[in-house]
Amino acid sequence: MKKLTKSVLAVVLTASFTVSYAQKTKVDTTKTKDIEGVVVTALGIKREKKSLGYASQEVKAEALTEGTTKTGNVASLLSGKVAGLNVNTNNNFGGAANLVIRGIKTLGGGNPLIVIDGSPVNNSMIYGSSFDYGNFLQDINQEDIESVNVLKGAAASALYGERGLNGVVVIVTKNGKGKDDGSWGVTLSSNVQAGFIDKSTFPKYQTQYGAGYDPSFYYGSASDGKDFVNFGEDASWGPKFDPNLLVYHWDSFDPTSPNYGKAMPWVAAKNGPITFFETPFTFANTISLEKGNKNGNFSMSYDNMIANGLMPNSDLNKNTLSLKVNHNLTDKLHATVYTTLTIQRTKGRNETGYSDNIVSGFRQWWQTNVDVISQKNAYYRNLALNGVTGSNVTWNRISDADGNPIFWNNPYFQRYQNYQSDDRTRSFSYAQLTYDVSKGFSVTGKISHDLSNMYIQNRLAVGSLAQGFGQSGKSVPSGYARQNINMTETNYDLYTNYKFDITSSINASGIVGGNVRRNYYNSIYNSTEGGLVVPGIYSLGNSAQATLAPAENEYTTLTASAYATASLDFYKVFYLDATARWDKSSTLPKGDNAYFYPSVTGAFIISELFKPNFLNFWKVRANYAEVGGTADPYMLSTTYSSTGIFNGQAGGVGIFGSQTTQPNASLKPQKSREFEVGTEFKLFNNRVSLDFAYYKTRTYNQIISLPISSGSGLSSAVVNAGQINNEGMEFQLGLVPIKTNDFSWNIDANWSKNKNEVVSLLHNGVSDVSNILLNSFQGGVSINAREGYAWGTLVGSDYVYLNGQPVISATTGRYQRVGNQIIGNATPDWIGGLRNTFNYKSLSLGFLIDVKHGGQVFSTDMYYGLATGLYPETAEGGIRENGVIYPGVNPNGQVNQTVTTNPSAFGSLDGYARMPASRFVYDASYVKLREASIGYTLPKTMLSGTFIKDAKISIVGRNLWIIHKNTPYSDPEASVGGGIRTYGYSIGTLPTTRDIGVNVTFKF
């Protein structure tokens, strides 16, 4: 244990008491240590995994990164690899990945705390102006990671106090390693990958009918009697295609088009929307230097990633530089310094949501007669001839005489002229000194600083379709908006670590320390008003009208903490740990801003007492813990924001509007209590391993904003209320079916199920709240927290039922509907993953199956697209002419035999006009081949005589196959963005790509 203790002292603090079980000392053998190993836990403490009384799961670097393509976001790499960790990724370019451990615990959702080498870092998600700017975990270079340890329960994260409510993801960075000859080690890695659209995640279009909301040409005709296409309609419920019928299309009015002035055949487009997308490529190169000896080590890496997205004019360039130094200044004084800098520039993120989203148009509002490549050619021809202002030649013109867009811009004009851009600078650094006062006592001081800066720009070019834009939200034909966001977090830690032997079998060790954390946030946003004066000049000074006062938000918060841990170790058989943390927060009122979070855990190693030949290790464990959370800034008192100047002249009076949320000067911290039991097995010479956990969590006294009567002049009030319970189980299984000198086969499986319930909201005699609206969608659908149901309840219109059968009008043949019904829930029933790894000599093969079962999603795309006639099922079997007999019963209980009336009229058969919202709620389950790889390590004999020490080449893939799904024309995993936008809502998402790449690594 001395060697282990020394390493622990050099890193951070831990505590351990040992009590004798018998009269003779039992040595903790190397074999026992090898079975379980050492993991990094809260505050960067290294612990023997066998001593832990709570569930945690470590993912080593090779399992994290080597079997997949470069994602640019560490969070997405954890998908399917950790029991109890629900990872939601999306297809947005540079978008966020959402992490949830053991279910939603708070009404507002919540992500786990991210910790690097014991220091917390910012993992905020930014979403604004219909763009997903990702989460800050993507700033971490995945090549710098040694391991990721997921601390799942409250007992594992209790040392982080108010920040441990949603669990903790602990990232350990690599240390430099030395060579026998003392020379530098150099590693060069190169990766190139390409994405190919999974066509099952993008619409198939019917090819029988074209533009319109009626099966006729009603936009007039030319002097020769030939009809105009229904230009201004963004639907395909129009006339039936006829190659012998000549009509005037949109490009018949484009002077630069070869079809100018010509009537062309009325046929489906040769090049549909899928041709709009480009092939995304990613190029990544990393070089690292390392050196080490007995007095310390050095590691430095530089990573460059260049990527383009599916959408035209989308580019991302990210550069990351990292440095880590460990050095023994003296025999007793040890120093560690780590710093990383990421500079990222992104252009052309895809729009999300409903409005101004090109992909929403493709999925919901489109004409199947429009050729996308013709739109591309028209844009470039007119750009060259007429400049930017004359290049928006759209398929969706107002009329034959007016070429301005009525609903949609030319998609290429939209992408190349109305693009956004953002620059992000991220730095994270820490410095740590540890002084060994004596053999069993040390003092450590540490400071860490996390800085995030973003500069965001949005553009609306002259010539665009007028739309709501900027700070006022007024409809304008052009504009420019910019935002600067600055966030910092600084942590100061001072702690002592002691260890001493009470007897030969009893030792005591402990950690006592304190932390001061300071967070700063500043955001300023402004935009032009009334349009741009000079086209193409994107500056606030180019505003056609006076700009409004900028929207500014700034705050500084402070949290002071003290913490301690203790452990009882009985003969290396029984471990009893306790932790305590006190937090004092500046965002809560005096008198209620100091709070205490305890935990106690126990682990009993049964295999030290009962050990048949087949049993290598057996542990049972149990724990109880409390964690919590503080309030956001400015919840205690009223705040005001500038809304302009009255009179506007010199001496004018400033106008300020107050917030619409009633503050609460009596807030208390929210709390969460969790109980957990579990067991771990290793059998048959460690060929079989099993880890099981059962937990039950109660999160209460939540800080939430509840709706109140608008007659009060306010819309909501901040209160302590609400309770959410989570109960679940987790399994981890490891198998080694075959293991020889040349060949091995490893299987790693995980499965977890979480049951969530919103137990109560607010009932105090004044307010009676049993439902909270979390988010609302088109079609009157919303996602809610409703008492008695799991968080994420979908509410909307449903069928009217009679004896379990949907009721259909005997007159119209259409379904009857009823509103405000529960129509689904966004959270999954269970999740799992299965990984197989094969190694034969220098060849390796691996693949990961990722599974999510249950949960529902409302598809706005199908809600509108089935009404507008885009999809094949809207044109099958002549239903537009003949109608359809829907399954169900009439109000009298008889089986329906009525054909839908007037089937050729828009919306008569399907979609939002006639169907309840539940018609468009789909099962979000999936089974995916998430990762696959094949690698070859060149034999040493082949490299002898060269300066290359190791070389490996791998072919890797990600999202190669959606083995099973139930959502039509979309990926059930795709969402609008991170956070609350992850759940229950599918609208205008990009198609999923099958990513295939080649990795080459050389070590010199």
LOMIFI-780801 format. One record per residue (C-alpha): x, y, z. Coordinates in steps of 0.5 Angstrom, whole numbers, padded with zeros to 4 digits, always signed. Layout:
! LOMIFI-780801
XYZ ...
END
This chain:
! LOMIFI-780801
+0000+0000+0000 +0006+0005+0001 +0007+0006-0006 +0000+0007-0008 -0001+0012-0002 +0005+0016-0004 +0002+0017-0011 -0005+0019-0008 -0001+0024-0003 +0002+0027-0010 -0004+0028-0013 -0009+0030-0008 -0013+0028-0001 -0016+0022+0001 -0018+0019+0007 -0018+0012+0010 -0019+0009+0017 -0017+0001+0018 -0020-0003+0023 -0017-0010+0025 -0022-0016+0023 -0017-0021+0026 -0011-0022+0030 -0007-0023+0025 -0005-0018+0019 -0007-0020+0012 -0003-0017+0006 -0007-0014+0000 -0004-0018-0005 -0002-0015-0012 -0006-0020-0015 -0012-0017-0011 -0010-0010-0014 -0010-0013-0021 -0017-0015-0020 -0020-0009-0019 -0015-0003-0020 -0014+0004-0019 -0019+0009-0021 -0020+0017-0020 -0026+0019-0016 -0028+0026-0014 -0023+0031-0013 -0018+0027-0017 -0017+0022-0011 -0014+0016-0013 -0018+0010-0010 -0017+0002-0011 -0024+0001-0014 -0025-0005-0009 -0026+0000-0004 -0031+0004-0007 -0038+0003-0004 -0041+0006-0010 -0042+0005-0017 -0037+0008-0022 -0035+0006-0029 -0029+0008-0032 -0027+0008-0040 -0020+0008-0042 -0018+0012-0048 -0017+0006-0052 -0024+0004-0051 -0026+0011-0052 -0023+0014-0058 -0020+0008-0062 -0026+0005-0065 -0029+0011-0068 -0028+0017-0072 -0027+0023-0070 -0033+0027-0067 -0030+0033-0064 -0034+0032-0058 -0032+0028-0052 -0039+0027-0050 -0042+0023-0056 -0036+0018-0055 -0039+0015-0049 -0045+0013-0052 -0047+0006-0051 -0041+0005-0046 -0043+0006-0039 -0049+0003-0036 -0054+0009-0033 -0051+0014-0038 -0056+0017-0043 -0052+0020-0049 -0057+0024-0054 -0053+0026-0060 -0056+0030-0066 -0054+0032-0073 -0053+0039-0072 -0046+0042-0075 -0042+0043-0069 -0048+0041-0064 -0049+0039-0057 -0049+0032-0054 -0053+0031-0048 -0051+0027-0042 -0056+0025-0037 -0054+0020-0031 -0059+0016-0028 -0065+0020-0030 -0068+0027-0030 -0067+0029-0023 -0070+0037-0024 -0075+0040-0027 -0071+0044-0032 -0067+0037-0034 -0059+0038-0032 -0053+0035-0034 -0047+0032-0030 -0041+0036-0028 -0035+0035-0032 -0028+0035-0028 -0021+0035-0031 -0016+0032-0026 -0020+0034-0020 -0022+0041-0023 -0029+0043-0025 -0030+0046-0032 -0035+0049-0036 -0040+0045-0040 -0045+0050-0042 -0050+0049-0048 -0051+0055-0052 -0057+0056-0056 -0060+0062-0060 -0063+0065-0066 -0064+0058-0068 -0057+0055-0068 -0054+0050-0064 -0047+0052-0062 -0046+0046-0058 -0043+0045-0051 -0036+0046-0048 -0034+0039-0047 -0033+0039-0055 -0027+0044-0053 -0023+0038-0050 -0018+0034-0055 -0020+0027-0054 -0013+0025-0056 -0011+0028-0049 -0015+0024-0045 -0012+0018-0041 -0019+0015-0038 -0026+0018-0036 -0029+0015-0030 -0037+0016-0029 -0039+0018-0022 -0046+0016-0022 -0050+0016-0016 -0050+0022-0010 -0045+0018-0006 -0040+0018-0011 -0041+0026-0013 -0043+0028-0006 -0036+0031-0005 -0038+0036-0010 -0044+0039-0006 -0049+0043-0010 -0045+0041-0016 -0046+0034-0015 -0054+0033-0016 -0053+0030-0023 -0047+0026-0023 -0040+0027-0025 -0036+0026-0031 -0028+0025-0029 -0023+0026-0034 -0016+0024-0033 -0011+0027-0038 -0005+0024-0040 +0002+0024-0037 +0009+0024-0040 +0012+0018-0041 +0020+0017-0041 +0024+0012-0045 +0030+0008-0042 +0035+0012-0046 +0032+0019-0044 +0030+0021-0051 +0024+0025-0053 +0018+0021-0055 +0014+0023-0061 +0007+0021-0063 +0004+0023-0070 -0003+0021-0071 -0007+0023-0078 -0014+0022-0079 -0019+0023-0085 -0026+0021-0085 -0032+0022-0090 -0040+0022-0088 -0045+0019-0093 -0052+0020-0092 -0056+0014-0089 -0062+0015-0094 -0067+0012-0089 -0066+0018-0085 -0069+0023-0090 -0075+0024-0094 -0077+0020-0100 -0082+0024-0104 -0088+0022-0108 -0087+0023-0116 -0094+0023-0118 -0096+0030-0116 -0093+0037-0116 -0094+0044-0113 -0100+0047-0110 -0106+0046-0105 -0111+0044-0110 -0110+0039-0116 -0111+0045-0121 -0106+0050-0124 -0109+0057-0121 -0104+0062-0122 -0106+0064-0129 -0103+0063-0135 -0099+0066-0141 -0102+0069-0147 -0100+0062-0151 -0105+0059-0146 -0100+0055-0142 -0101+0055-0135 -0096+0058-0130 -0094+0053-0124 -0097+0055-0117 -0090+0058-0116 -0093+0061-0109 -0095+0055-0106 -0090+0051-0101 -0094+0044-0102 -0094+0038-0107 -0102+0037-0107 -0103+0040-0114 -0104+0037-0121 -0102+0031-0123 -0095+0030-0127 -0096+0029-0134 -0090+0029-0139 -0094+0031-0145 -0096+0038-0141 -0092+0044-0142 -0092+0049-0137 -0088+0055-0134 -0084+0054-0129 -0080+0059-0124 -0074+0059-0129 -0078+0061-0135 -0078+0068-0132 -0070+0068-0130 -0067+0071-0136 -0060+0068-0134 -0064+0061-0135 -0063+0056-0141 -0071+0055-0140 -0072+0063-0140 -0079+0064-0144 -0080+0057-0145 -0086+0052-0142 -0083+0046-0140 -0086+0039-0139 -0090+0038-0132 -0085+0032-0129 -0082+0031-0122 -0075+0034-0121 -0069+0030-0123 -0065+0033-0117 -0069+0033-0111 -0067+0036-0104 -0062+0030-0102 -0058+0033-0108 -0057+0039-0104 -0052+0036-0099 -0045+0036-0099 -0040+0030-0097 -0038+0032-0090 -0030+0031-0089 -0026+0031-0083 -0018+0032-0083 -0015+0031-0076 -0008+0031-0074 -0004+0031-0068 +0003+0031-0066 +0005+0030-0058 +0012+0030-0055 +0013+0027-0048 +0019+0025-0044 +0020+0023-0037 +0024+0021-0031 +0024+0019-0024 +0024+0027-0022 +0018+0028-0027 +0015+0028-0034 +0013+0033-0039 +0007+0032-0045 +0005+0037-0050 +0001+0036-0056 -0002+0040-0062 -0009+0038-0065 -0012+0041-0071 -0019+0039-0074 -0022+0042-0080 -0029+0039-0082 -0034+0041-0087 -0041+0040-0086 -0047+0037-0090 -0050+0044-0091 -0046+0048-0097 -0042+0054-0094 -0041+0050-0087 -0034+0050-0084 -0030+0048-0078 -0023+0050-0076 -0021+0048-0069 -0014+0048-0066 -0012+0045-0059 -0005+0046-0056 -0004+0043-0049 +0002+0042-0044 +0002+0038-0038 +0008+0038-0033 +0009+0034-0027 +0016+0035-0023 +0019+0034-0016 +0022+0040-0014 +0025+0037-0008 +0024+0030-0005 +0018+0033-0001 +0015+0039-0006 +0012+0036-0012 +0009+0041-0018 +0004+0040-0023 +0002+0045-0028 -0003+0043-0034 -0006+0048-0039 -0010+0047-0046 -0012+0053-0051 -0017+0051-0056 -0019+0056-0062 -0025+0055-0066 -0028+0058-0072 -0034+0056-0075 -0038+0058-0081 -0045+0056-0083 -0048+0052-0078 -0055+0049-0080 -0061+0053-0077 -0066+0049-0073 -0073+0049-0071 -0079+0051-0075 -0077+0058-0078 -0072+0059-0084 -0070+0052-0083 -0068+0050-0090 -0069+0042-0088 -0075+0044-0085 -0078+0046-0092 -0075+0040-0095 -0079+0036-0090 -0085+0040-0089 -0086+0045-0095 -0083+0043-0101 -0085+0042-0109 -0083+0036-0112 -0083+0039-0119 -0077+0044-0116 -0070+0041-0119 -0065+0043-0113 -0059+0043-0118 -0063+0048-0122 -0064+0053-0116 -0056+0052-0115 -0054+0054-0122 -0059+0060-0122 -0056+0063-0116 -0049+0062-0119 -0051+0065-0125 -0055+0071-0122 -0049+0072-0117 -0044+0073-0123 -0049+0078-0127 -0053+0082-0122 -0049+0081-0115 -0051+0079-0109 -0058+0083-0109 -0060+0080-0115 -0058+0073-0114 -0064+0070-0110 -0068+0067-0115 -0073+0063-0112 -0077+0057-0114 -0082+0060-0109 -0084+0067-0113 -0090+0071-0111 -0093+0071-0118 -0091+0071-0126 -0090+0078-0125 -0086+0078-0118 -0080+0074-0117 -0079+0076-0110 -0080+0070-0105 -0086+0069-0102 -0084+0064-0096 -0077+0061-0098 -0071+0064-0101 -0067+0060-0106 -0063+0055-0101 -0056+0057-0104 -0057+0064-0103 -0060+0063-0096 -0053+0059-0094 -0048+0063-0098 -0051+0070-0096 -0055+0069-0090 -0050+0065-0086 -0048+0065-0079 -0041+0065-0076 -0038+0064-0069 -0031+0065-0066 -0029+0061-0060 -0023+0061-0055 -0023+0057-0049 -0017+0056-0044 -0017+0051-0038 -0011+0051-0034 -0009+0049-0027 -0003+0049-0022 -0002+0045-0016 +0004+0044-0011 +0004+0039-0006 +0009+0039+0000 +0010+0032+0004 +0011+0035+0011 +0012+0028+0013 +0011+0021+0011 +0004+0021+0013 +0002+0028+0012 +0002+0033+0006 -0001+0040+0004 -0004+0041-0003 -0005+0048-0006 -0009+0048-0013 -0011+0054-0017 -0015+0053-0023 -0018+0058-0029 -0023+0056-0034 -0024+0062-0039 -0029+0061-0045 -0030+0067-0050 -0035+0067-0056 -0036+0072-0061 -0043+0070-0065 -0045+0074-0072 -0052+0073-0076 -0053+0076-0083 -0059+0077-0087 -0057+0079-0094 -0061+0085-0098 -0065+0081-0102 -0068+0076-0097 -0075+0074-0095 -0077+0079-0090 -0077+0076-0083 -0077+0077-0076 -0070+0079-0074 -0065+0082-0069 -0067+0085-0062 -0073+0088-0064 -0076+0082-0067 -0079+0086-0073 -0080+0084-0080 -0074+0087-0084 -0071+0085-0091 -0064+0085-0088 -0060+0086-0082 -0054+0084-0078 -0053+0082-0071 -0047+0080-0066 -0046+0077-0059 -0040+0077-0055 -0040+0072-0049 -0035+0071-0044 -0035+0066-0038 -0030+0065-0033 -0029+0060-0027 -0024+0060-0022 -0023+0055-0016 -0018+0056-0011 -0017+0049-0007 -0013+0048+0000 -0013+0041+0003 -0009+0037+0008 -0008+0029+0007 -0006+0025+0013 -0004+0018+0014 -0002+0014+0020 -0002+0007+0022 -0006+0006+0029 -0004-0002+0029 -0001-0006+0024 -0008-0008+0022 -0011-0001+0023 -0009+0005+0019 -0012+0012+0018 -0012+0017+0013 -0016+0023+0012 -0017+0029+0007 -0019+0036+0010 -0020+0042+0006 -0023+0048+0003 -0025+0051-0004 -0027+0058-0006 -0030+0058-0013 -0032+0065-0017 -0036+0065-0023 -0037+0070-0028 -0041+0071-0034 -0042+0077-0039 -0046+0077-0045 -0048+0083-0050 -0052+0083-0056 -0055+0088-0061 -0057+0088-0068 -0059+0093-0074 -0066+0096-0074 -0070+0097-0080 -0065+0093-0085 -0058+0095-0088 -0056+0102-0091 -0051+0099-0096 -0051+0092-0098 -0046+0087-0096 -0043+0091-0090 -0045+0087-0084 -0044+0092-0078 -0048+0095-0073 -0046+0102-0076 -0050+0100-0082 -0056+0100-0079 -0062+0103-0083 -0065+0106-0077 -0063+0107-0070 -0061+0101-0066 -0064+0099-0059 -0060+0099-0053 -0056+0093-0053 -0058+0087-0049 -0053+0086-0043 -0053+0081-0038 -0047+0080-0033 -0046+0077-0026 -0041+0074-0021 -0043+0069-0016 -0038+0066-0011 -0039+0059-0007 -0034+0058-0001 -0034+0050+0001 -0031+0046+0006 -0030+0038+0006 -0027+0032+0009 -0027+0025+0008 -0026+0019+0012 -0026+0011+0011 -0026+0005+0015 -0022-0001+0012 -0023-0008+0016 -0017-0013+0014 -0018-0011+0007 -0025-0014+0007 -0030-0008+0010 -0029-0001+0008 -0034+0004+0011 -0033+0011+0008 -0036+0018+0010 -0036+0025+0007 -0038+0031+0009 -0038+0038+0005 -0041+0045+0007 -0043+0050+0002 -0044+0057+0002 -0047+0060-0004 -0048+0068-0006 -0054+0067-0010 -0059+0065-0004 -0061+0069+0002 -0057+0070+0008 -0059+0065+0013 -0061+0060+0008 -0055+0060+0004 -0050+0055+0008 -0052+0048+0007 -0049+0041+0009 -0048+0035+0004 -0046+0028+0008 -0045+0021+0005 -0044+0014+0008 -0042+0008+0004 -0040+0001+0005 -0036-0004+0002 -0035-0012+0004 -0031-0016+0000 -0034-0023+0001 -0029-0027-0003 -0023-0025+0002 -0028-0030+0007 -0031-0035+0002 -0027-0036-0004 -0028-0043-0008 -0024-0044-0014 -0028-0041-0019 -0029-0034-0015 -0024-0029-0016 -0027-0023-0013 -0034-0022-0010 -0036-0015-0007 -0043-0012-0004 -0044-0005-0003 -0049+0000+0000 -0049+0008+0001 -0053+0014+0002 -0052+0021+0001 -0055+0028+0000 -0053+0033-0005 -0056+0039-0008 -0056+0045-0012 -0056+0053-0011 -0060+0058-0015 -0059+0062-0021 -0057+0069-0021 -0062+0074-0020 -0067+0070-0017 -0068+0074-0010 -0070+0081-0012 -0073+0085-0018 -0068+0086-0024 -0069+0091-0030 -0067+0092-0037 -0067+0098-0042 -0072+0098-0047 -0070+0105-0050 -0071+0112-0049 -0077+0116-0048 -0077+0122-0053 -0071+0120-0056 -0068+0127-0056 -0063+0130-0051 -0065+0130-0044 -0070+0124-0046 -0072+0119-0040 -0069+0112-0040 -0075+0107-0040 -0073+0101-0036 -0078+0094-0036 -0078+0090-0030 -0077+0082-0031 -0084+0078-0031 -0082+0073-0026 -0083+0075-0019 -0077+0074-0015 -0076+0070-0008 -0072+0073-0003 -0073+0066+0002 -0071+0061-0003 -0067+0055+0000 -0062+0050-0003 -0066+0044-0007 -0064+0037-0004 -0063+0030-0007 -0063+0024-0003 -0060+0017-0006 -0060+0010-0003 -0056+0005-0007 -0054-0002-0006 -0050-0006-0011 -0045-0012-0012 -0039-0014-0016 -0037-0021-0019 -0031-0024-0022 -0031-0031-0024 -0027-0036-0027 -0020-0033-0027 -0023-0026-0029 -0026-0029-0035 -0033-0027-0033 -0035-0020-0029 -0041-0017-0027 -0043-0011-0023 -0050-0009-0021 -0053-0003-0018 -0060-0001-0015 -0061+0006-0013 -0067+0010-0011 -0067+0018-0011 -0071+0023-0008 -0070+0030-0011 -0074+0035-0007 -0075+0043-0005 -0073+0044-0013 -0072+0052-0015 -0077+0053-0020 -0081+0058-0024 -0088+0057-0024 -0094+0060-0028 -0098+0065-0024 -0104+0069-0026 -0102+0075-0031 -0107+0079-0028 -0101+0080-0023 -0097+0084-0028 -0092+0078-0028 -0092+0071-0031 -0089+0067-0027 -0086+0066-0020 -0080+0063-0017 -0081+0058-0011 -0078+0052-0008 -0083+0046-0010 -0083+0040-0013 -0081+0033-0012 -0078+0028-0017 -0077+0021-0016 -0072+0016-0020 -0071+0009-0019 -0067+0004-0023 -0062-0001-0024 -0056-0002-0028 -0052-0008-0030 -0045-0009-0033 -0042-0015-0036 -0035-0017-0038 -0034-0024-0042 -0027-0027-0045 -0030-0033-0048 -0023-0034-0052 -0016-0032-0050 -0010-0036-0052 -0003-0033-0054 -0005-0031-0060 -0012-0029-0060 -0017-0026-0055 -0025-0024-0055 -0028-0020-0050 -0035-0018-0049 -0037-0012-0045 -0044-0011-0044 -0048-0006-0040 -0056-0005-0039 -0060+0000-0035 -0067+0002-0033 -0069+0008-0030 -0076+0009-0027 -0078+0017-0026 -0084+0020-0023 -0086+0027-0022 -0089+0026-0015 -0091+0033-0013 -0091+0040-0016 -0094+0046-0011 -0100+0045-0007 -0100+0050-0001 -0107+0053-0001 -0105+0059-0005 -0103+0056-0011 -0105+0049-0014 -0100+0047-0019 -0100+0040-0022 -0097+0041-0029 -0091+0045-0031 -0090+0047-0039 -0083+0045-0040 -0083+0047-0048 -0088+0047-0053 -0088+0045-0061 -0093+0046-0067 -0099+0043-0067 -0101+0045-0060 -0096+0039-0057 -0092+0040-0051 -0087+0037-0047 -0089+0037-0039 -0087+0035-0032 -0094+0033-0030 -0096+0030-0023 -0096+0022-0023 -0092+0021-0029 -0085+0021-0032 -0082+0027-0033 -0083+0029-0041 -0090+0028-0042 -0092+0029-0049 -0099+0033-0049 -0103+0034-0055 -0110+0032-0059 -0111+0025-0059 -0117+0020-0062 -0123+0020-0059 -0124+0012-0057 -0130+0008-0056 -0129+0001-0053 -0121+0002-0055 -0123+0004-0062 -0122+0011-0065 -0128+0014-0067 -0129+0016-0074 -0135+0021-0077 -0140+0017-0081 -0141+0023-0085 -0134+0025-0087 -0130+0019-0086 -0125+0023-0082 -0123+0021-0075 -0126+0025-0069 -0121+0029-0064 -0120+0031-0057 -0115+0036-0054 -0110+0036-0048 -0109+0029-0048 -0103+0025-0046 -0100+0022-0052 -0093+0020-0050 -0087+0021-0046 -0080+0023-0048 -0076+0019-0044 -0073+0012-0045 -0075+0005-0042 -0068+0003-0042 -0062+0003-0045 -0056-0001-0047 -0049-0003-0050 -0046-0009-0053 -0038-0008-0055 -0034-0014-0058 -0027-0014-0059 -0023-0019-0062 -0015-0019-0063 -0011-0024-0067 -0003-0022-0066 -0003-0015-0069 -0010-0015-0072 -0016-0012-0068 -0023-0012-0070 -0028-0009-0066 -0036-0006-0066 -0041-0003-0061 -0048-0004-0061 -0052+0002-0058 -0059+0001-0056 -0065+0005-0053 -0072+0002-0052 -0078+0007-0051 -0079+0014-0051 -0083+0018-0056 -0082+0023-0061 -0087+0028-0064 -0085+0029-0071 -0087+0036-0074 -0084+0034-0080 -0090+0028-0081 -0095+0033-0078 -0094+0038-0084 -0091+0034-0089 -0097+0029-0090 -0101+0034-0091 -0097+0038-0096 -0097+0031-0100 -0089+0030-0100 -0089+0023-0098 -0090+0017-0102 -0096+0015-0097 -0100+0021-0100 -0100+0019-0107 -0101+0011-0106 -0107+0007-0109 -0110+0013-0112 -0112+0016-0105 -0112+0023-0107 -0118+0021-0112 -0121+0015-0109 -0121+0017-0102 -0119+0012-0096 -0123+0008-0091 -0120+0009-0084 -0120+0003-0079 -0124+0005-0073 -0131+0005-0071 -0137+0010-0072 -0140+0014-0066 -0145+0008-0066 -0140+0003-0065 -0141+0000-0072 -0134-0002-0076 -0133+0004-0080 -0135+0004-0088 -0135+0011-0090 -0130+0013-0095 -0127+0020-0093 -0130+0026-0097 -0127+0030-0102 -0121+0027-0102 -0117+0031-0107 -0118+0038-0103 -0112+0040-0099 -0111+0036-0092 -0117+0032-0093 -0113+0025-0092 -0108+0026-0087 -0103+0031-0083 -0105+0037-0079 -0111+0039-0082 -0115+0033-0080 -0111+0028-0076 -0110+0029-0068 -0103+0030-0066 -0102+0023-0063 -0102+0021-0070 -0095+0024-0071 -0092+0021-0064 -0087+0015-0066 -0083+0010-0062 -0076+0013-0061 -0073+0006-0060 -0067+0005-0064 -0061-0001-0065 -0055+0002-0068 -0048+0000-0070 -0045+0006-0067 -0038+0004-0068 -0034-0001-0072 -0026-0001-0073 -0021-0006-0076 -0014-0004-0074 -0007-0007-0076 +0000-0006-0072 +0006-0007-0076 +0011-0012-0073 +0017-0010-0069 +0021-0014-0074 +0018-0010-0080 +0020-0003-0077 +0027-0005-0074 +0033-0001-0077 +0028+0005-0078 +0027+0011-0073 +0019+0009-0073 +0018+0005-0066 +0011+0003-0067 +0006+0004-0073 -0002+0003-0073 -0007+0004-0079 -0014+0003-0077 -0021+0003-0081 -0026+0006-0077 -0033+0008-0078 -0039+0011-0074 -0047+0010-0074 -0046+0005-0080 -0052+0002-0079 -0059+0004-0076 -0061-0004-0075 -0068-0002-0072 -0072+0004-0072 -0079+0006-0072 -0079+0014-0074 -0080+0015-0081 -0075+0018-0086 -0071+0021-0079 -0066+0019-0074 -0070+0018-0067 -0064+0020-0064 -0064+0027-0068 -0066+0033-0064 -0066+0040-0064 -0061+0042-0060 -0058+0040-0053 -0061+0041-0046 -0069+0041-0046 -0069+0041-0053 -0066+0034-0054 -0073+0031-0052 -0079+0029-0055 -0079+0034-0061 -0077+0032-0068 -0077+0038-0073 -0072+0040-0079 -0066+0035-0077 -0061+0034-0082 -0060+0027-0084 -0055+0022-0081 -0049+0020-0084 -0045+0014-0084 -0038+0016-0082 -0032+0012-0085 -0025+0014-0084 -0018+0012-0084 -0013+0013-0078 -0005+0012-0078 -0001+0013-0072 +0007+0013-0072 +0011+0013-0065 +0018+0015-0066 
END
